[in-house]
């Protein structure tokens, strides 16, 4: 299957160019220990539309964004903030970009849906209900 065929049906990804190199470096550093997450992130980076802060869609998920999403399998709505690994705390709703869910959410727009693998190997569909920009960007 070609890379183009693998992307059919996937939502568009919009990232800050200034974040993409940092995220790529993090993904390469975890490639040995967490190959699935690293591959997800690198694949998303490869197909992403890169933007500067002025051209990034307002409701694109980036590091520091707060995301309200619906898990289509459980029908549960949850709110999380996408963070760097050092700031992650699942009990406080801060998920690392270096987790399967964090990698799946990164770059999506409000209104998008994506299938993502859980840590147990199941696949879930997430629908993004809303995205709030990082507090520092407001």
Number of C-alpha atoms within 10 A of each C-alpha: 5 6 10 8 8 9 13 8 9 12 16 16 20 24 25 22 16 12 14 19 12 10 20 17 13 18 23 15 13 15 15 10 9 15 14 17 23 25 16 19 25 21 15 22 22 14 14 19 15 19 16 12 13 8 11 18 17 13 19 24 30 28 22 21 21 21 25 17 23 19 16 14 10 9 10 10 14 13 15 18 27 26 22 17 14 7 12 17 13 11 7 9 15 21 24 21 26 23 19 20 20 24 25 21 26 21 26 25 24 20 13 18 23 17 18 19 16 12 12 6 8 9 13 16 15 22 21 24 17 18 23 19 18 16 9 6 9 6
